[in-house]
Amino acid sequence: MNEKISQSNWIQRQLFRLTYKLKVKRLEVGLQSPYLDKLIFSRFNQLVLGGRIKAMLCGGAVLSEDTQRFVQAALCVTLFQGYGLTETCAAGTIADQFDITVGRAGYPLVSCEIRLQDWEEGQYRNTDKPNPRGEILIGGNVVAQGYFDKDNPENRNFIQIDGTNYFCTGDIGEAFPDGTIKIIGEIQLVFLLLIYFCNCV
């Protein structure tokens, strides 16, 4: 798509940039742009997606804020952000269609329980202000019982809390007052950065 835009003439490129910025500004406050979609952006939906796609779901990892806005604006689709893992049957969270924020993984699904567990080494705690932070634990009936590992039957990735089986995801999350979750890192990456920083000081 970027290639098609770069191949167009100067006037068309400037028109796209101007209308794109205008549409993104409208998306940020929750407004639709039916005239811009009809005149400009529906062509990109036709070119890239065949013209019939109205909604998309991203569940592998949360998209960057710029990518999320670009897909929403330029392709005229409702983009749902989701989060889950193989061990949780790909279930975890999903944003609703009226969520105008970017970079968040949405609300917990009805089949899941989400907890944030303190991770002292990285200084992420449930008591953090303005929002609680910590390792994301996903619990409920969607969680696998454990890994098949005859040498290590009690795998530390699975724990029980009040009779509910939880999977320790290894991802660091932040919980917002509206109930949405944002993935802000992963334990392995943060731990490596901490080690690097401590060695440099």
N, C-alpha and C positions, 0 to 999 in steps of 0.2 A: 504494500500500500504506500509506504514511504517512497518507494521507487517511482510509482505512478505520479505521486505529487511532485517529486523532484524533476520529472520529465515534462511536466506541464510548463506553460509559459509564465513569465513573471507576474502578470496580472492574476492568473488563476491561482498561483501560489500565495500571493498576498491576500486574495479573497478567501482562500481556505484558512489561512492563519487568523485573519480577522474574525471570520464566522466561528472558527473553532474556539477562540478565546471567549467570544460572546456566549457560546453554548456552554462552555465549562463554567463560566460565572453563573449562568442560570442554574446549572446542575448543582452547584455548591449551595444554593438557597432552596433547592427542591422544586424548581420550575422546569416544565417541559418546553421544547422549542419546535412545535409542529411545522412552522413555515420554513425554518432552517433545514429541518429534516427532509421536507418535501423538495426543496429547491437544491440543496447541496448534498447532505449526508446520506440520503437513501441510495445514491449512486454507489457509494462505497460499500454499503451493505449488499447491494446487488453484485458488485464486482468481487468482493471477498467471500461473502457467505451465501450467494445465490439469491438474495432478496427475500427469503422467507423466514430467516431466523429472527426471533423477537427477544429471546432470552438465552443467556449463557451462564454456566456454573463453573467456577474455578475452585477446585478442592485440593489440588496437590500441595500448594503453598499459597499463602496470601500474596496477591500481586502487589507490586510497588504502586504508590499513589499515582504516579504519572501514567503508568500502564493502565490502571483501572479507569482513570478519567478519559484516556485516549480511546479505549474500547467503548466506553459508554457514549462518548460524544461522537466520534467519527463513524462508528458502525451502527448507531441508532439501536442499541440493544440494552435490555435490562441485564446487568451483570451481578450475579449473586456470588459473594465470597463465602467459602466454606472451609472447615478445618476438621480433620479426622486422620486416623491412622489405620493400618492394616489390623492391628491388635484390637481396635474398637469397631471393626466392621465398617471402616471408613466413616463412621458417624462421630459427631462431636458438636460442631456449631455450624450455623448458617445465618447469613444476614437476610433480613427481609427486604422486599422490593422498595420499601419507603425509606430505607436507611440511606441518608445522603452523605454519610461519612466515608472516608477512604482509609484503606490500610487496616481495617478491622475484620475479624473473622466471624462476626455475627453473634447470635444468641445460641445458648445450648439447646440441642434438640430435646424433645420430650422424652426420648428414650435414654438420655444421658444425664449424669450428674457431673458437674465440674467443680473441682476444688483447686485452690492455689496453696501449695505447700511451701513453707519458708525454705529458702536456700541460702543459708548463712554465709557460705564461702563467697557467693556473688553479691551479698547484701541485698537480697530481694526478700521482702517480708510482707505478710498479710496486713501489717500495721503501717505500711508505707503510705505517705500522703502525696498527692491528693487521691491516688487510687491504689488499692492493694495490688501487690505483685508477688510472683513466685512461680515455682514449677507447676505446670498444668497437670492435674490428675483427672482422668476421665473414668467414671464409674457407671455401673448399671448393667442391665442384661446384655448389652451389646459388646461387653468386654470379654475377651477370650479368657479361659481359665488359666492359661500359662503357656509356656513353650514346652515342646517335647524335648526334654534334656535329662536323660537318665543319670548323668553325673552331677547335675545341679537342679534337683526337683523344686527347690524353693528359690525361684528366680526373683531378684530384688526389684525387677520392673513391675511386678504384680504384688499389690499389698491389699489387705483387708482392713476396712475401717467401718466399725459399727455393723458388721455383717455384709457389707457391700464390697465387691471386688473392684479394685481400682487399678488402672494402668498408669504408671509414671512415664509421661511422654518424653521427658528430657527437654521440653520446650519451656521457655520462660514466657509467662503471660501477664497481662495487666487487665484487671476487671474495672469496667466503667460503671458509673451509677445507673445507666439505663440497662445494664445486664449484658452488654456486649463484651467480647474478649478481643484483645489485641495481642498478637504474637510479637514479642519484642526481642527475642533471642533464643538461643539454645544453650543448654548447660555446657556441652563439650566445647563449643566455640568461645563462650564467655570464659570458661576455665582456662583455655589455651591463651586467650588474650591477657587474663590476669597473670598467668605464669610469665608471659613475655614481658609485661609491664614491670612485674617484680624483679625480673632479671636485669632490666634496663636501668632501674633506679639505683 
